[in-house]
Amino acid sequence: MKKWIIVVVVVLVGLIIIGVLYDAGYLNFKWSTLSMVFAALAGPYMYIKNKLFNTNNVDTINDMIRKAKDGLKNDEDHRAEYDETIATKEAQISSLESQVTVLDNKLKDIETKSENVHTEVRQMSSEEIAKAFETLYGNEKDE
């Protein structure tokens, strides 16, 4: 009978030690099965600790509620701030898109003019080409 009491006391002391170490964060292993075993062994300690040293009084609960409300208000403030930033960025993007559209239209006009110049030059006679050259670059014979 005396041996059983010693075994039970040793097991209880071991469970308390495991519970304290788990509660302090020293028994967080990467291996999930071992972690589950230690968590299961630390469970009775955590239950007893929570029953004996319950710190959920009205002041701490009200403080937690106040912190949660403050956090929600901060989230709303950040959300409004980011929504405003997003709206300005979208306005800038739409402005840039309209500028790109205008530039694309100008580029298309220049390309069509370039194609038209080639066709006009092909249709011109050599005298007309020489006359256009003199108009653009001057008469090299006189210089």
TANORCOR-V347874 format. One record per pair of residues at least 12 apart in sequence whose C-alpha atoms are under 8 Angstrom apart, sorted by the first residue. I is the first residue (numbers start at 1). J is the second residue. D is the distance in whole Angstrom. If there is no record, write none. Layout:
I:J:D
I:J:D
//
This chain:
15:41:6
15:42:6
15:44:8
15:45:7
16:42:7
16:45:6
18:38:7
18:41:7
18:42:6
19:39:8
19:41:7
19:42:4
19:43:7
19:44:8
19:45:5
19:46:7
20:42:8
20:45:8
22:38:7
22:39:7
22:42:7
23:42:8
23:46:8
//
